[in-house]
Amino acid sequence: MASEGDWTCDANDAVQITVVQPSKEKPKTISSFHPQFTYPIFGDDETIFGYKGLIIRLRFAAHDLRPHIHISYDDKFKPVGDTAAVDLLKTLKQWIPEEAFCDLSDYENAIQEDKDAKDFVPPGKLVHNYVTRGRTYEVWAGSLADPQVRRLLDRAQVFVSLFIEAGTPLETNDPEWTLERWTVYFVYEKVQPPTPTASQYSLVGYATTYRWWLFQKDSSEKPTTHNDPFPGPEIRPAQLPSRLRIAQFLILPPHQGSGHGTHLYTTIHTACSNDPTIVELTVEDPNEAFDALRDTADFHILSPEFLKHKVNINPDPFEGRSKKQRPRRVPTSTLIPTKLLHDLRSSHKIASTQFAHILEMFLLGQIPKKNRHAGGANMSRLLIKKSNAEDPNERRYYWWRMLVKQRLFKRSRDILIQLEMSERIEKLEETVSNVEEGYEVLIKAFTDREEALKAKQEELGESTETAVLEETGTSSDDTSARDQRVKRKFTILDDEDEEEESELEASKRPKV
């Protein structure tokens, strides 16, 4: 009998995903790629036993994701006792819609003869459109309570397991009032139809968001008695004050690195900003790649506001006070304009932790590099001089580190107070240095990109904002940007809510 290894193959290599369009004779492949993960389907080892030359081809129609699965192999292991080849059909039926299990000839005929494809329009409503590198794209948004939105999402659900680590497909059989909490955003490219009856739309990616009800207590209002009839008027989820949370976010591999993720995120942020019932935008378990994308987008949203209001660190927060009057705590309100920053955060509806990251990054970038650790600043002298350093930028840098330490301590107080004082100081110093190192990576990326964009703007006459969106991508090879968030935390504990997360916690937040 052949060894087990001879009959075992890598599931990620065996599964091939193709996006197809009709052509003159039979459907043609316009893109092909492999999954990033298959462990939800085939186990942690991501292997399939019992086949040689195995190919599992998942086909999707470019416009409506009509699915098809075709399995082929050179040889199959004959059962020996309790050892048998993996039942592929039984395994895959738990993850792929039933309609995918049809004859290949029937599927190809359906693609070629789809009379509705020509008039296909993405479900929902058009909320954004843009042009990148001479190609036109649109973002459509619709409620999950819409059957057409639900049908398209059901077909796309397998992508969650194949490309989002620890991602969980949504349950779309919930009551309508629950489905109304969800909004799905689809990104489509408008293409030249390959045949007279083909669609002009091709899916690029999608995101799902849901409303998370937020209790707001207004202490200024006194309780009043109402004589309203019972039962009261029906209240829909969209009428309630809520956080908006991004649950799933995916740009298909052939389209990554072209700025579509940034366009999709900023479209969601704009919708959030325009909705008076939404208090802030949050993200459910983002990974490092999404964090880098989100940081980039939020930085370009907030930095113009910071510059407009001349936000910076006051290097002399104790001016006018004697040394005896100096408080033992960080004088936050005299270092930075806390009221203004609170108003900016609320008006842009960015979560507090995320806003703090962007603010810290911006403030660090306002300090000349020669006065920062990355520029070779004399840290020994800084530790001695502290707020008494002669150079005001050295004082700003000292206070910047103190502001970051203060935030880290507040968010991780329950963990840090369990440590000895010396260990607590060491842990904070280590974390601040990691935070700074991560920020420096992004600051450099922003600086380099801005210089390139200015050159492009001069060459093409485009606005800087347009150029930023075109050049900001989610390329998997942009490891420096993706890894910057890893440097911002240590593995301690994971909380349920992103906004309650400790800065010293793990970066193992794998879903988006």
Number of C-alpha atoms within 10 A of each C-alpha: 6 7 7 11 9 12 18 18 18 15 24 19 17 20 19 18 19 20 22 23 23 27 17 10 9 14 18 15 17 14 14 15 14 19 18 15 20 22 17 16 17 19 11 10 10 16 17 21 22 21 20 17 13 23 17 18 18 19 21 23 23 25 25 22 19 21 22 23 22 15 13 13 12 9 12 16 19 12 10 9 6 6 12 13 17 15 11 12 12 9 12 15 12 11 16 21 18 12 12 19 16 13 11 13 10 11 21 19 14 14 22 20 13 14 13 11 21 16 11 14 16 23 21 19 13 16 15 17 15 16 13 15 8 7 10 13 21 21 25 21 24 23 22 25 20 15 13 16 20 19 16 19 24 17 19 20 18 18 21 21 21 20 21 22 18 17 19 15 17 14 9 17 10 11 9 12 13 16 19 19 20 23 23 25 27 26 27 23 22 16 13 12 17 14 14 13 17 23 26 21 23 24 23 23 23 22 22 22 23 21 22 17 17 15 10 9 7 7 7 6 7 6 7 5 5 6 5 8 7 6 6 7 8 6 9 11 18 16 10 16 19 22 22 27 19 23 21 23 23 22 22 14 19 12 18 17 19 19 21 28 29 24 23 24 20 18 19 26 22 15 16 21 19 11 12 12 19 22 22 22 23 24 23 18 22 23 20 22 21 24 22 23 21 20 20 21 20 21 22 16 16 19 17 11 14 18 12 9 12 10 18 19 24 20 23 15 18 16 11 8 9 8 9 6 9 13 9 6 8 15 15 16 11 15 19 18 16 12 10 13 18 12 11 16 18 16 12 20 21 21 18 17 18 20 22 16 18 22 19 19 21 20 19 22 17 16 19 12 15 13 21 21 15 11 10 10 15 13 15 9 11 17 11 10 14 17 20 14 17 10 11 17 20 26 22 26 25 22 23 22 17 18 20 18 18 17 14 19 19 12 18 19 13 11 15 19 11 10 12 10 11 8 12 16 14 12 16 19 15 16 21 22 16 19 23 22 18 21 25 20 16 22 19 13 14 17 12 11 16 15 11 14 21 17 13 15 17 11 9 10 11 13 13 16 12 14 21 22 21 20 18 20 21 23 18 12 9 13 12 14 26 22 18 22 24 17 19 23 20 18 12 13 11 16 10 9 11 17 15 13 16 24 21 22 18 17 21 15 17 16 22 24
